[in-house]
Amino acid sequence: MTTATAPRTRTGAATTAAGTTMVEIRCPQGWVAVCTLDDLIPGRGVAALLPDGTQAALFVDRAGQPYAIANRDPFTGAQVLSRGLTGSADGRPFVASPLLKQRFDLASGSCLDDPAVSVPAYRVRTGSGERAS
């Protein structure tokens, strides 16, 4: 699991010394660098431990657009969404929980199978800009 670094205080997304683009998510503590864009592979998630002890699940689609939602499956309480299968339904990217298979919209965090349930979705930015959730 990736451990997020301290919140960033300057404006704009970070790059590493080698010029690799960092992926940052907006959490209550501010913008937090989590991993490089190259660390994310379409169809596979990465779990990140945030400064407040919660976990986020990061994904990237085939177009290179990153997404971040909470890693905790609300149906089981397990921190497993980063291990789920990704897909799309009606043009909406989702991850299906590896346990009970409920699908969560990667942009909004809403459950596609039970509208009364959702997970937090985080704003994400990279060197190419910010995508608000």
C-alpha positions in Angstrom: 0.0 0.0 0.0 1.2 3.5 -0.8 1.5 5.9 2.1 0.7 9.5 1.2 3.1 12.2 2.0 2.5 15.4 3.8 -0.1 17.8 2.3 1.3 20.1 -0.5 1.2 23.8 0.3 2.1 25.3 -3.1 -0.3 25.6 -5.9 -0.1 23.2 -8.9 0.6 19.5 -9.1 4.0 18.2 -8.4 6.5 16.4 -10.6 9.4 14.3 -9.3 13.1 15.2 -9.9 13.0 12.9 -13.0 10.0 14.7 -14.4 7.5 12.0 -13.6 4.0 13.3 -13.1 2.7 12.9 -9.5 -1.0 12.0 -8.8 -2.4 14.0 -5.9 -5.7 13.7 -4.2 -7.6 16.3 -2.2 -8.4 15.0 1.3 -9.4 17.0 4.4 -5.7 17.7 5.1 -5.2 19.3 1.7 -3.6 18.0 -1.5 -1.6 14.9 -0.9 0.9 13.3 -3.3 0.1 9.6 -3.5 2.0 8.0 -6.4 3.2 8.7 -9.9 0.9 8.5 -12.9 3.2 5.8 -14.2 2.4 3.7 -11.1 -1.2 3.4 -12.2 -2.2 0.8 -14.8 -5.6 0.8 -16.5 -7.8 -1.9 -15.0 -5.8 -2.1 -11.7 -6.2 -0.2 -8.5 -3.7 1.1 -6.0 -4.5 1.6 -2.3 -3.1 4.6 -0.5 -3.0 5.4 3.2 -4.0 9.0 3.8 -2.6 11.2 6.6 -5.8 10.8 8.7 -5.5 7.0 8.6 -8.2 6.4 6.0 -7.5 4.7 2.7 -8.2 5.7 -0.9 -8.4 3.5 -4.0 -6.8 5.1 -7.1 -7.5 4.1 -10.6 -6.6 5.3 -14.1 -8.7 4.7 -17.2 -7.3 3.8 -20.7 -7.3 7.5 -21.6 -5.0 8.3 -18.6 -7.7 10.0 -16.5 -7.1 9.2 -12.8 -9.9 8.6 -10.2 -9.9 8.2 -6.4 -12.6 6.9 -4.1 -12.5 5.5 -0.6 -11.1 2.0 -0.4 -13.6 0.8 2.2 -16.5 -1.4 0.8 -19.6 -0.1 2.7 -21.3 -3.4 2.4 -18.6 -5.5 4.2 -16.4 -2.9 5.9 -13.3 -4.4 4.2 -10.6 -2.2 2.6 -10.8 -3.9 -0.8 -12.1 -1.6 -3.5 -8.6 -1.1 -4.9 -8.6 -4.8 -5.7 -11.9 -4.7 -7.6 -12.6 -5.2 -11.3 -13.0 -2.1 -13.4 -15.4 -1.5 -16.2 -17.9 1.0 -17.5 -21.7 1.1 -17.6 -23.6 3.7 -19.7 -20.2 5.5 -20.2 -19.6 5.7 -16.4 -16.3 4.1 -15.2 -16.8 1.9 -12.2 -15.1 -0.6 -9.9 -16.9 -3.7 -8.7 -16.1 -4.8 -5.2 -14.1 -8.1 -5.2 -16.3 -9.4 -2.4 -20.0 -8.9 -3.1 -19.6 -7.3 -6.6 -21.5 -4.0 -6.1 -20.3 -1.5 -8.6 -19.1 2.0 -7.6 -18.9 5.0 -10.0 -15.3 6.1 -10.0 -16.2 9.8 -10.6 -18.9 10.2 -8.0 -18.6 7.2 -5.6 -22.3 6.3 -6.0 -23.2 2.7 -6.0 -24.7 1.7 -9.3 -26.5 -1.3 -7.8 -28.0 0.5 -4.7 -28.6 4.2 -5.0 -28.9 4.6 -1.2 -25.2 3.7 -0.8 -22.1 5.6 -1.8 -18.4 5.9 -1.0 -16.5 9.2 -0.8 -14.9 10.3 -4.1 -11.8 12.5 -4.0 -10.8 15.3 -6.4 -7.6 14.3 -8.3 -5.0 16.3 -10.0 -1.8 15.6 -12.0 0.7 17.7 -13.9 -1.9 17.9 -16.7 -4.6 19.4 -14.5 -7.3 18.7 -12.0 -10.4 16.6 -12.4 -13.1 17.4 -9.8 -15.3 14.6 -8.5 
